[in-house]
């Protein structure tokens, strides 16, 4: 069962988590409220930002929501607050000092929160790709420093990067206007930088993660 645990995690989510847009916008608004209450600056990022800017809607084939926050604003009570508001913690990737990412789910819609780190005049966030027998490999995604501005999206107020187009082009390149149903999440982004940094995950931890995901999704192993 655990031989391909990393793939079970991704596949169980992409195949089983629905995306109801009404639930999604309420979840997104409530997540912003929680982060604001903790003093954690936050903004729409990745596919959620692209949907806002390109379509003024969620991307039709998207499977989750994406928000960014600065690691320097991190508050240890974040998961406690999310749980108090009906969310379940699905997964945690990275560590506070490198490539931290939290995933929550509520009412069948998943939210990823990527934490951004300052490096010289850039910011970066990480994502972790599973590599057989090695654990998870860190990929860094770099952006020029940016400020935030408030916008309206589907009747709610959110923050987005001040130069939204530049931020989107940094991630998705000059073809950002063209929908890509088949997207390489790891190295499709124009700003992806491969690293030789790995985090190993023990079989016991992997088993707990899988059990948690299957429980939340109402599936049986």
Residue pairs with C-beta under 8 A, 6 or more apart in sequence:
1 8
1 221
2 203
2 206
2 207
2 210
5 203
5 206
5 207
5 209
5 210
6 130
6 136
6 206
7 130
8 210
9 91
9 209
9 210
9 213
10 130
12 210
12 213
12 214
12 217
12 219
13 63
13 64
13 90
13 110
13 213
13 217
14 63
16 217
16 219
17 63
17 64
17 105
17 108
17 109
17 110
17 217
18 108
18 109
19 58
19 62
19 63
19 64
19 109
20 107
20 108
20 109
21 57
21 58
21 154
23 106
23 107
23 108
23 109
24 58
24 65
24 109
25 58
25 153
25 154
25 155
25 156
27 65
27 106
27 107
27 109
27 111
28 44
28 48
28 65
28 67
28 111
28 156
28 158
29 156
29 158
30 85
31 42
31 65
31 67
31 82
31 104
31 111
31 113
32 42
32 67
32 156
32 158
32 159
34 78
34 81
34 82
34 85
35 41
35 42
35 67
35 69
35 78
35 113
36 42
37 81
38 73
38 75
38 77
38 78
38 81
39 73
39 75
40 69
40 70
40 73
40 74
40 75
40 78
41 69
41 70
41 73
41 148
41 159
42 67
42 68
42 69
42 113
42 159
43 49
43 67
43 68
43 69
43 148
43 158
43 159
43 160
43 161
44 52
44 66
44 67
44 68
44 153
44 158
44 159
44 160
45 66
45 67
45 68
45 114
45 125
45 161
46 66
46 68
46 112
46 114
46 171
47 59
47 62
47 64
47 66
48 58
48 62
48 65
48 66
48 67
49 66
49 160
49 161
49 164
49 167
49 168
50 59
50 168
50 171
50 172
50 176
51 57
51 58
51 59
51 62
52 151
52 153
52 158
52 160
53 160
53 164
53 165
53 168
54 176
54 177
56 153
56 154
57 154
58 65
59 179
60 179
61 179
61 181
63 110
64 103
64 109
64 110
64 111
64 112
65 109
65 110
65 111
65 112
66 111
66 112
66 114
67 111
67 112
67 113
67 114
68 113
68 114
68 115
68 116
68 125
69 113
69 114
69 115
69 116
70 115
70 116
70 118
70 123
71 96
71 100
71 115
71 116
71 117
72 118
74 96
74 100
74 115
78 102
79 89
79 102
82 89
82 104
83 89
85 106
86 106
86 107
87 104
87 105
87 106
87 111
88 104
88 105
88 106
88 212
88 216
89 102
89 103
89 104
89 212
90 103
90 104
90 105
90 110
90 212
90 213
90 216
91 101
91 102
91 103
91 209
91 212
91 213
92 100
92 101
92 102
92 103
93 99
93 100
93 101
93 103
93 126
93 127
93 128
93 136
94 100
94 101
94 115
94 126
94 128
94 138
94 199
95 199
98 117
98 126
98 138
98 197
99 115
99 117
99 125
99 126
99 127
99 128
99 138
99 140
99 197
100 115
100 126
101 112
101 113
101 114
101 115
101 125
101 126
101 127
101 128
102 112
102 113
103 110
103 111
103 112
103 113
104 110
104 111
104 113
105 111
105 216
114 125
114 126
114 127
115 125
116 123
116 124
116 125
116 143
117 123
117 124
117 125
119 142
121 144
121 145
122 142
122 143
122 144
122 145
123 142
123 143
123 144
123 145
123 146
124 140
124 141
124 142
124 143
124 193
125 140
125 141
126 138
126 139
126 140
126 141
127 138
127 139
127 141
127 185
127 186
128 136
128 137
128 138
128 139
128 199
129 136
129 137
129 139
129 186
130 136
130 137
131 137
131 198
134 198
134 200
135 198
135 199
135 200
135 201
136 198
136 199
136 201
137 194
137 195
137 196
137 197
137 198
138 195
138 197
138 198
138 199
139 186
139 187
139 192
139 193
139 194
139 195
140 192
140 193
140 195
141 171
141 189
141 191
141 192
141 193
142 170
142 191
142 193
143 161
143 167
143 170
143 171
143 191
144 166
144 170
146 161
146 162
146 163
146 166
146 167
147 161
147 162
148 159
148 160
148 161
148 162
149 159
149 160
149 161
149 162
150 157
150 158
150 159
151 157
151 158
151 159
151 160
152 158
160 167
161 167
168 176
169 176
169 190
170 190
170 191
171 189
171 190
171 191
172 189
172 190
173 190
180 188
186 192
187 194
210 221
211 221
214 220
214 221
